[in-house]
Amino acid sequence: MNSKRPPICLSIAGLDPSGGAGIIADVRTFSAFGCFPTAVSSSLTFQNTTGVFGAAHQTAETIRGQLEPVLRDYYISALKTGMLPTTDAIEETAIAINEFELSNLVVDPVVRSTSGADLIDDAALRILVEKLFPLSILVTPNLSEAARIARMTISTDADIEAAARLIQAMGAANVLIKGGHLFDDSQTTADRKARDFLFVGPSLTILEADFIETTATHGTGCTLSAAIAANLALGKGLIEAVEISKGFVTEAIRTAPNIGHGASPINIENY
C-alpha cells in the first residue's frame, strides 16, 4: 500500500457534461499528475464539442455550500478557477480563498468558449480582475481574453507584452498569455511554433512548441491551467510548472482521440 499522501488540488469552474473542458478536464488533469482532485461547480453548462447551448449558473450559496466542507476537511496545495460567470460566484470564491488562506491560485479567465460563446459579461469580468487577480500566482488568458481584459487589439508580440503589463498593473503578479495562433504572415506552416508568453514580474520567457494543425482544441485552456496548478502543488517553481504543462498539453493535442462532431477533446491521459 502506498502511504504517501498526494497533494490535493481544487478546481472551481463550470461543468462540461461532454467531458472535454471544465471541472471534468481539470479533475482528469490533476489525476494525470498524481494529485488528488477536488472540484466545485460554478455553472452547469449545456454543451458538447460543437458548441455551448446554455447554462444554469450556481448561486453564491451553492458555491459556498460546495466549497466549505472541502476546505474545512482538506489542505489544498493549489487551486485553479475557470468559468466564474457571475459577480456573486466570483465574490464568493474570493471570500473563501481569503478566509481559508489558499495559495497557488491559477486564474484561467474564461470569457469565451472554444466554439465562440461568451461566458461572462463585462461587469463580472471587472469583478474577476478586481477580486481574483491580486490573489493569484498566475493568470492565464489566451489572446482574445487578454485583448478583452486589457481593452486593446493584439496582433504583434509587442501588443502581447503591452497587454501583459496592463494586466499586471491590474493586480496580477504573473501572466501567461497563450499566443499559439499568432504568426508572422511570411511563415510557412512548417515554420510555425505555438508560442506562449510568460511574464514573471518584469521578466519575459517565451515558450515554444510544435504548432499542430488540428481542430482538437476543446479544453486546452482548462487543461493547461489545471496542469500548472498540479505542478505547483507538486513543488515545482512557476516557470518549470508552466514549461511542463505546456509540453503536456502539446502532447495531449498531438494524440487527441478525435471524437465528437466539433472540436475534439484532447488526450489528457496521454494514452
Contacts in CASP RR format, 6 or more apart in sequence:
PFRMAT RR
TARGET T0000
AUTHOR 0000-0000-0000
METHOD contacts of the structure
MODEL  1
MNSKRPPICLSIAGLDPSGGAGIIADVRTFSAFGCFPTAVSSSLTFQNTT
GVFGAAHQTAETIRGQLEPVLRDYYISALKTGMLPTTDAIEETAIAINEF
ELSNLVVDPVVRSTSGADLIDDAALRILVEKLFPLSILVTPNLSEAARIA
RMTISTDADIEAAARLIQAMGAANVLIKGGHLFDDSQTTADRKARDFLFV
GPSLTILEADFIETTATHGTGCTLSAAIAANLALGKGLIEAVEISKGFVT
EAIRTAPNIGHGASPINIENY
6 34 0 8 1.000
6 35 0 8 1.000
6 36 0 8 1.000
7 35 0 8 1.000
7 36 0 8 1.000
7 77 0 8 1.000
7 78 0 8 1.000
7 230 0 8 1.000
7 233 0 8 1.000
7 234 0 8 1.000
7 235 0 8 1.000
8 35 0 8 1.000
8 36 0 8 1.000
8 37 0 8 1.000
8 38 0 8 1.000
8 74 0 8 1.000
8 75 0 8 1.000
8 76 0 8 1.000
8 77 0 8 1.000
8 233 0 8 1.000
9 26 0 8 1.000
9 30 0 8 1.000
9 35 0 8 1.000
9 36 0 8 1.000
9 37 0 8 1.000
9 38 0 8 1.000
9 76 0 8 1.000
9 77 0 8 1.000
9 78 0 8 1.000
9 79 0 8 1.000
9 80 0 8 1.000
9 226 0 8 1.000
9 229 0 8 1.000
9 230 0 8 1.000
9 233 0 8 1.000
10 38 0 8 1.000
10 39 0 8 1.000
10 40 0 8 1.000
10 70 0 8 1.000
10 76 0 8 1.000
10 78 0 8 1.000
10 79 0 8 1.000
10 80 0 8 1.000
10 102 0 8 1.000
11 22 0 8 1.000
11 23 0 8 1.000
11 26 0 8 1.000
11 27 0 8 1.000
11 30 0 8 1.000
11 37 0 8 1.000
11 38 0 8 1.000
11 39 0 8 1.000
11 40 0 8 1.000
11 79 0 8 1.000
11 80 0 8 1.000
11 81 0 8 1.000
11 82 0 8 1.000
11 226 0 8 1.000
11 229 0 8 1.000
12 39 0 8 1.000
12 40 0 8 1.000
12 42 0 8 1.000
12 63 0 8 1.000
12 67 0 8 1.000
12 79 0 8 1.000
12 80 0 8 1.000
12 81 0 8 1.000
12 82 0 8 1.000
12 84 0 8 1.000
12 93 0 8 1.000
13 22 0 8 1.000
13 23 0 8 1.000
13 26 0 8 1.000
13 39 0 8 1.000
13 40 0 8 1.000
13 41 0 8 1.000
13 42 0 8 1.000
13 80 0 8 1.000
13 81 0 8 1.000
13 82 0 8 1.000
13 83 0 8 1.000
13 84 0 8 1.000
13 108 0 8 1.000
13 110 0 8 1.000
13 222 0 8 1.000
14 22 0 8 1.000
14 23 0 8 1.000
14 41 0 8 1.000
14 42 0 8 1.000
14 43 0 8 1.000
14 44 0 8 1.000
14 45 0 8 1.000
14 82 0 8 1.000
14 83 0 8 1.000
15 22 0 8 1.000
15 23 0 8 1.000
15 24 0 8 1.000
15 41 0 8 1.000
15 43 0 8 1.000
15 44 0 8 1.000
15 45 0 8 1.000
16 22 0 8 1.000
16 23 0 8 1.000
16 24 0 8 1.000
16 25 0 8 1.000
16 45 0 8 1.000
16 47 0 8 1.000
16 219 0 8 1.000
17 44 0 8 1.000
17 45 0 8 1.000
17 46 0 8 1.000
17 47 0 8 1.000
17 48 0 8 1.000
18 47 0 8 1.000
18 48 0 8 1.000
18 49 0 8 1.000
18 218 0 8 1.000
18 265 0 8 1.000
19 25 0 8 1.000
19 265 0 8 1.000
20 49 0 8 1.000
20 218 0 8 1.000
20 219 0 8 1.000
20 222 0 8 1.000
20 265 0 8 1.000
20 266 0 8 1.000
21 47 0 8 1.000
21 113 0 8 1.000
21 114 0 8 1.000
21 218 0 8 1.000
21 219 0 8 1.000
21 221 0 8 1.000
21 222 0 8 1.000
21 265 0 8 1.000
22 82 0 8 1.000
22 83 0 8 1.000
22 219 0 8 1.000
22 222 0 8 1.000
23 39 0 8 1.000
23 40 0 8 1.000
23 41 0 8 1.000
25 219 0 8 1.000
25 222 0 8 1.000
25 223 0 8 1.000
25 226 0 8 1.000
25 265 0 8 1.000
25 268 0 8 1.000
26 37 0 8 1.000
26 39 0 8 1.000
26 80 0 8 1.000
26 222 0 8 1.000
26 223 0 8 1.000
26 225 0 8 1.000
26 226 0 8 1.000
27 37 0 8 1.000
27 39 0 8 1.000
28 268 0 8 1.000
28 269 0 8 1.000
29 222 0 8 1.000
29 223 0 8 1.000
29 226 0 8 1.000
29 227 0 8 1.000
29 230 0 8 1.000
29 268 0 8 1.000
30 36 0 8 1.000
30 37 0 8 1.000
30 226 0 8 1.000
30 229 0 8 1.000
30 230 0 8 1.000
31 37 0 8 1.000
32 227 0 8 1.000
32 230 0 8 1.000
32 248 0 8 1.000
32 268 0 8 1.000
32 269 0 8 1.000
32 270 0 8 1.000
33 227 0 8 1.000
33 230 0 8 1.000
33 231 0 8 1.000
33 234 0 8 1.000
34 230 0 8 1.000
34 234 0 8 1.000
35 77 0 8 1.000
35 78 0 8 1.000
35 230 0 8 1.000
35 233 0 8 1.000
35 234 0 8 1.000
38 70 0 8 1.000
38 74 0 8 1.000
38 76 0 8 1.000
40 63 0 8 1.000
40 66 0 8 1.000
40 67 0 8 1.000
40 70 0 8 1.000
41 58 0 8 1.000
41 66 0 8 1.000
42 57 0 8 1.000
42 58 0 8 1.000
42 63 0 8 1.000
42 82 0 8 1.000
42 83 0 8 1.000
42 84 0 8 1.000
42 85 0 8 1.000
42 89 0 8 1.000
42 93 0 8 1.000
43 55 0 8 1.000
43 56 0 8 1.000
43 57 0 8 1.000
43 58 0 8 1.000
43 83 0 8 1.000
43 85 0 8 1.000
43 89 0 8 1.000
44 55 0 8 1.000
44 56 0 8 1.000
44 58 0 8 1.000
45 52 0 8 1.000
45 54 0 8 1.000
45 55 0 8 1.000
45 83 0 8 1.000
46 52 0 8 1.000
46 53 0 8 1.000
46 54 0 8 1.000
46 55 0 8 1.000
47 53 0 8 1.000
47 54 0 8 1.000
47 113 0 8 1.000
47 115 0 8 1.000
48 260 0 8 1.000
48 261 0 8 1.000
48 262 0 8 1.000
49 218 0 8 1.000
49 259 0 8 1.000
49 260 0 8 1.000
49 261 0 8 1.000
49 262 0 8 1.000
49 263 0 8 1.000
49 264 0 8 1.000
49 265 0 8 1.000
50 115 0 8 1.000
50 260 0 8 1.000
50 261 0 8 1.000
50 262 0 8 1.000
50 263 0 8 1.000
51 113 0 8 1.000
51 114 0 8 1.000
51 115 0 8 1.000
51 116 0 8 1.000
51 117 0 8 1.000
51 262 0 8 1.000
52 113 0 8 1.000
52 115 0 8 1.000
52 116 0 8 1.000
52 117 0 8 1.000
52 119 0 8 1.000
55 85 0 8 1.000
55 119 0 8 1.000
57 85 0 8 1.000
57 86 0 8 1.000
57 89 0 8 1.000
58 66 0 8 1.000
58 89 0 8 1.000
59 88 0 8 1.000
60 88 0 8 1.000
60 89 0 8 1.000
60 91 0 8 1.000
60 92 0 8 1.000
63 89 0 8 1.000
63 92 0 8 1.000
63 93 0 8 1.000
64 92 0 8 1.000
64 96 0 8 1.000
67 92 0 8 1.000
67 93 0 8 1.000
67 96 0 8 1.000
68 96 0 8 1.000
70 76 0 8 1.000
71 96 0 8 1.000
71 100 0 8 1.000
71 102 0 8 1.000
76 100 0 8 1.000
76 102 0 8 1.000
77 104 0 8 1.000
77 232 0 8 1.000
77 233 0 8 1.000
78 103 0 8 1.000
78 104 0 8 1.000
78 105 0 8 1.000
78 106 0 8 1.000
78 229 0 8 1.000
78 230 0 8 1.000
78 232 0 8 1.000
78 233 0 8 1.000
79 97 0 8 1.000
79 102 0 8 1.000
79 104 0 8 1.000
79 105 0 8 1.000
79 106 0 8 1.000
79 229 0 8 1.000
80 105 0 8 1.000
80 106 0 8 1.000
80 107 0 8 1.000
80 108 0 8 1.000
80 225 0 8 1.000
80 226 0 8 1.000
80 228 0 8 1.000
80 229 0 8 1.000
81 93 0 8 1.000
81 105 0 8 1.000
81 106 0 8 1.000
81 107 0 8 1.000
81 108 0 8 1.000
81 132 0 8 1.000
82 107 0 8 1.000
82 108 0 8 1.000
82 109 0 8 1.000
82 110 0 8 1.000
82 222 0 8 1.000
82 225 0 8 1.000
83 110 0 8 1.000
83 119 0 8 1.000
83 120 0 8 1.000
84 90 0 8 1.000
84 93 0 8 1.000
84 110 0 8 1.000
84 120 0 8 1.000
84 124 0 8 1.000
84 128 0 8 1.000
84 132 0 8 1.000
85 119 0 8 1.000
85 120 0 8 1.000
85 124 0 8 1.000
86 124 0 8 1.000
87 123 0 8 1.000
87 124 0 8 1.000
87 127 0 8 1.000
89 124 0 8 1.000
90 124 0 8 1.000
90 127 0 8 1.000
90 128 0 8 1.000
90 131 0 8 1.000
90 132 0 8 1.000
91 127 0 8 1.000
91 131 0 8 1.000
93 131 0 8 1.000
93 132 0 8 1.000
94 131 0 8 1.000
94 132 0 8 1.000
94 135 0 8 1.000
96 102 0 8 1.000
97 105 0 8 1.000
97 132 0 8 1.000
97 135 0 8 1.000
98 135 0 8 1.000
103 137 0 8 1.000
104 137 0 8 1.000
104 229 0 8 1.000
104 232 0 8 1.000
104 233 0 8 1.000
105 132 0 8 1.000
105 135 0 8 1.000
105 136 0 8 1.000
105 137 0 8 1.000
106 136 0 8 1.000
106 137 0 8 1.000
106 138 0 8 1.000
106 139 0 8 1.000
106 140 0 8 1.000
106 225 0 8 1.000
106 226 0 8 1.000
106 228 0 8 1.000
106 229 0 8 1.000
106 232 0 8 1.000
107 128 0 8 1.000
107 132 0 8 1.000
107 133 0 8 1.000
107 136 0 8 1.000
107 138 0 8 1.000
107 139 0 8 1.000
107 140 0 8 1.000
107 172 0 8 1.000
107 225 0 8 1.000
108 140 0 8 1.000
108 141 0 8 1.000
108 221 0 8 1.000
108 222 0 8 1.000
108 224 0 8 1.000
108 225 0 8 1.000
109 125 0 8 1.000
109 128 0 8 1.000
109 129 0 8 1.000
109 139 0 8 1.000
109 140 0 8 1.000
109 141 0 8 1.000
109 145 0 8 1.000
109 149 0 8 1.000
110 119 0 8 1.000
110 120 0 8 1.000
110 145 0 8 1.000
110 222 0 8 1.000
111 118 0 8 1.000
111 119 0 8 1.000
111 120 0 8 1.000
111 125 0 8 1.000
111 144 0 8 1.000
111 145 0 8 1.000
111 148 0 8 1.000
111 149 0 8 1.000
112 118 0 8 1.000
112 119 0 8 1.000
112 144 0 8 1.000
112 145 0 8 1.000
113 119 0 8 1.000
114 217 0 8 1.000
114 218 0 8 1.000
114 219 0 8 1.000
114 220 0 8 1.000
114 263 0 8 1.000
115 263 0 8 1.000
120 128 0 8 1.000
125 148 0 8 1.000
125 149 0 8 1.000
129 149 0 8 1.000
129 170 0 8 1.000
129 171 0 8 1.000
133 139 0 8 1.000
133 167 0 8 1.000
133 170 0 8 1.000
133 171 0 8 1.000
133 172 0 8 1.000
134 171 0 8 1.000
134 172 0 8 1.000
136 172 0 8 1.000
136 173 0 8 1.000
136 174 0 8 1.000
137 173 0 8 1.000
137 174 0 8 1.000
137 232 0 8 1.000
137 238 0 8 1.000
138 172 0 8 1.000
138 173 0 8 1.000
138 174 0 8 1.000
138 175 0 8 1.000
138 176 0 8 1.000
138 228 0 8 1.000
138 238 0 8 1.000
138 242 0 8 1.000
139 167 0 8 1.000
139 172 0 8 1.000
139 174 0 8 1.000
139 175 0 8 1.000
139 176 0 8 1.000
140 175 0 8 1.000
140 176 0 8 1.000
140 178 0 8 1.000
140 221 0 8 1.000
140 224 0 8 1.000
140 225 0 8 1.000
140 228 0 8 1.000
141 149 0 8 1.000
141 167 0 8 1.000
141 175 0 8 1.000
141 176 0 8 1.000
141 177 0 8 1.000
141 178 0 8 1.000
142 177 0 8 1.000
142 178 0 8 1.000
142 179 0 8 1.000
142 221 0 8 1.000
143 154 0 8 1.000
143 160 0 8 1.000
143 177 0 8 1.000
143 178 0 8 1.000
143 179 0 8 1.000
143 180 0 8 1.000
143 181 0 8 1.000
143 182 0 8 1.000
146 154 0 8 1.000
146 160 0 8 1.000
146 163 0 8 1.000
146 164 0 8 1.000
146 167 0 8 1.000
146 175 0 8 1.000
146 177 0 8 1.000
147 153 0 8 1.000
147 154 0 8 1.000
147 163 0 8 1.000
149 163 0 8 1.000
149 166 0 8 1.000
149 167 0 8 1.000
149 170 0 8 1.000
150 162 0 8 1.000
150 163 0 8 1.000
150 166 0 8 1.000
150 167 0 8 1.000
152 159 0 8 1.000
152 162 0 8 1.000
152 163 0 8 1.000
152 166 0 8 1.000
153 159 0 8 1.000
154 160 0 8 1.000
154 163 0 8 1.000
154 182 0 8 1.000
155 182 0 8 1.000
156 182 0 8 1.000
157 182 0 8 1.000
157 197 0 8 1.000
160 177 0 8 1.000
160 179 0 8 1.000
160 182 0 8 1.000
160 197 0 8 1.000
161 197 0 8 1.000
161 199 0 8 1.000
161 204 0 8 1.000
163 177 0 8 1.000
164 175 0 8 1.000
164 177 0 8 1.000
164 197 0 8 1.000
164 199 0 8 1.000
165 199 0 8 1.000
167 175 0 8 1.000
168 174 0 8 1.000
168 175 0 8 1.000
168 199 0 8 1.000
168 201 0 8 1.000
173 201 0 8 1.000
174 198 0 8 1.000
174 199 0 8 1.000
174 200 0 8 1.000
174 201 0 8 1.000
174 238 0 8 1.000
175 198 0 8 1.000
175 199 0 8 1.000
176 196 0 8 1.000
176 197 0 8 1.000
176 198 0 8 1.000
176 199 0 8 1.000
176 228 0 8 1.000
176 242 0 8 1.000
177 196 0 8 1.000
177 197 0 8 1.000
177 199 0 8 1.000
178 196 0 8 1.000
178 221 0 8 1.000
178 224 0 8 1.000
179 194 0 8 1.000
179 195 0 8 1.000
179 196 0 8 1.000
179 197 0 8 1.000
180 193 0 8 1.000
180 194 0 8 1.000
180 195 0 8 1.000
180 196 0 8 1.000
180 211 0 8 1.000
181 194 0 8 1.000
182 195 0 8 1.000
183 192 0 8 1.000
183 211 0 8 1.000
189 211 0 8 1.000
189 213 0 8 1.000
192 211 0 8 1.000
193 208 0 8 1.000
193 209 0 8 1.000
193 210 0 8 1.000
193 211 0 8 1.000
194 208 0 8 1.000
194 209 0 8 1.000
194 210 0 8 1.000
194 211 0 8 1.000
194 212 0 8 1.000
194 250 0 8 1.000
195 206 0 8 1.000
195 207 0 8 1.000
195 208 0 8 1.000
196 206 0 8 1.000
196 207 0 8 1.000
196 242 0 8 1.000
196 246 0 8 1.000
197 204 0 8 1.000
197 205 0 8 1.000
197 206 0 8 1.000
197 207 0 8 1.000
198 204 0 8 1.000
198 205 0 8 1.000
198 206 0 8 1.000
198 207 0 8 1.000
198 239 0 8 1.000
198 242 0 8 1.000
200 238 0 8 1.000
200 239 0 8 1.000
205 239 0 8 1.000
207 242 0 8 1.000
207 243 0 8 1.000
207 246 0 8 1.000
209 246 0 8 1.000
209 247 0 8 1.000
209 250 0 8 1.000
210 250 0 8 1.000
210 254 0 8 1.000
212 250 0 8 1.000
212 253 0 8 1.000
212 254 0 8 1.000
214 253 0 8 1.000
214 256 0 8 1.000
215 262 0 8 1.000
215 263 0 8 1.000
215 264 0 8 1.000
216 253 0 8 1.000
216 256 0 8 1.000
216 258 0 8 1.000
216 263 0 8 1.000
216 264 0 8 1.000
216 265 0 8 1.000
216 266 0 8 1.000
217 253 0 8 1.000
217 263 0 8 1.000
217 264 0 8 1.000
217 266 0 8 1.000
218 262 0 8 1.000
218 263 0 8 1.000
218 264 0 8 1.000
218 265 0 8 1.000
218 266 0 8 1.000
219 265 0 8 1.000
219 266 0 8 1.000
220 249 0 8 1.000
220 252 0 8 1.000
220 253 0 8 1.000
220 266 0 8 1.000
221 249 0 8 1.000
223 248 0 8 1.000
223 249 0 8 1.000
223 252 0 8 1.000
223 266 0 8 1.000
223 268 0 8 1.000
224 245 0 8 1.000
224 246 0 8 1.000
224 249 0 8 1.000
227 241 0 8 1.000
227 244 0 8 1.000
227 245 0 8 1.000
227 248 0 8 1.000
227 249 0 8 1.000
228 241 0 8 1.000
228 242 0 8 1.000
228 245 0 8 1.000
230 245 0 8 1.000
231 237 0 8 1.000
231 240 0 8 1.000
231 241 0 8 1.000
231 244 0 8 1.000
231 245 0 8 1.000
232 238 0 8 1.000
232 241 0 8 1.000
236 244 0 8 1.000
248 270 0 8 1.000
249 266 0 8 1.000
251 267 0 8 1.000
251 270 0 8 1.000
252 266 0 8 1.000
252 267 0 8 1.000
252 268 0 8 1.000
252 270 0 8 1.000
253 266 0 8 1.000
253 267 0 8 1.000
254 267 0 8 1.000
255 267 0 8 1.000
255 270 0 8 1.000
255 271 0 8 1.000
256 264 0 8 1.000
256 265 0 8 1.000
256 266 0 8 1.000
256 267 0 8 1.000
257 264 0 8 1.000
257 265 0 8 1.000
257 267 0 8 1.000
257 271 0 8 1.000
258 264 0 8 1.000
259 265 0 8 1.000
END
